[in-house]
Amino acid sequence: MDPVRLDSFDVFVAIVRCGGFRAAALERGVSSSALSQTMNALEEALGIRLLNRTTRSVFPTEAGQRLLERLAPALSDIRLAIAEVDELRDSPSGTLRINAPAPAVDHVLCPMIFDFMDTYREVKIEIISDAAVIDIVEQGFDAGVRFGKQLAQDMIALPLGPALRYAIVASPDYIKRCGQPLTPHELVGHDCIKRRFPGGTLVTWRFAEGSEEIEVTPTGRLTVSSAHNELQAALAGRGITHVFDDYAKPHIQTGRLVELLSDWSPTLPHWFLYYPSRRLPSAAMRAFLDYMRSYDWKAKNAFDAR
């Protein structure tokens, strides 16, 4: 067997994780042809095909899958060893990869991470916006952000940011044309802007006032897949939408949107940042966790409100 470059195994794992050469090349900042050459050399050195390639997808062969299962913990150990060496530096360095839904990225992660990067200038951050429930270890992430009910049991979870709240909003023009619902039941028949999760499920709207709880399946002509598009449609007068109030606040303050059914909007739990309990976090990750625990969200919110 010809000599094998150890970094070619990392390339192999990245191609499988990203689902193709192009995505892996973008992630690593190299060309697709360079990764293809690395994989050809690895397969030639091992004397066996590791990847099946089609015009639309790349997936591991049986041999590739077996190798992948053994490589994942080995590469994790290597990264941990590098992180332990990194602790001897004056300040943490390396790359943190975090997977989080877009609302958490927009209103919680980004504001905090921008400040974190000012303090830890040698740490690189990669944030992937994704609402799907994934295996963060398998996908090569250091941490993820989700609601508590979506977390695996072997994860350590920390509350992230202030409590959440949904707002039901519409433009003054829409209210003038179509009227204003006074209870959640009156949403039936209104042109509600629907949102579909990546897995295909439509978002239901939940309300609570006192002991009464109501769940509404919105009806309307427009369905989108992001909060930004929901907000865009509401601002254009296309209907009533249901978004985190952080998205709506600036437009409510300027009068471009009107909040509806505010007495029916319950406070929701925090986001949670989670990471594997079976893996010791790197020096950069520990610095990030310490920074998150001490972050003053009230001061940040007060500053943003000015």
Secondary structure as UniProt FT lines:
FT   HELIX           6..18
FT   HELIX           21..28
FT   HELIX           32..46
FT   STRAND          51..53
FT   STRAND          58..60
FT   HELIX           62..86
FT   TURN            87..88
FT   STRAND          94..100
FT   HELIX           102..104
FT   HELIX           105..109
FT   HELIX           110..119
FT   TURN            121..122
FT   STRAND          123..129
FT   TURN            136..140
FT   STRAND          143..146
FT   HELIX           148..150
FT   TURN            153..154
FT   STRAND          155..160
FT   STRAND          164..170
FT   HELIX           172..178
FT   HELIX           184..187
FT   TURN            188..189
FT   STRAND          194..196
FT   TURN            198..199
FT   STRAND          205..209
FT   TURN            210..211
FT   STRAND          212..216
FT   STRAND          223..224
FT   HELIX           227..235
FT   TURN            236..237
FT   STRAND          240..244
FT   HELIX           245..254
FT   STRAND          258..260
FT   HELIX           262..264
FT   STRAND          267..268
FT   STRAND          271..276
FT   TURN            277..278
FT   HELIX           283..294
FT   HELIX           297..305
//
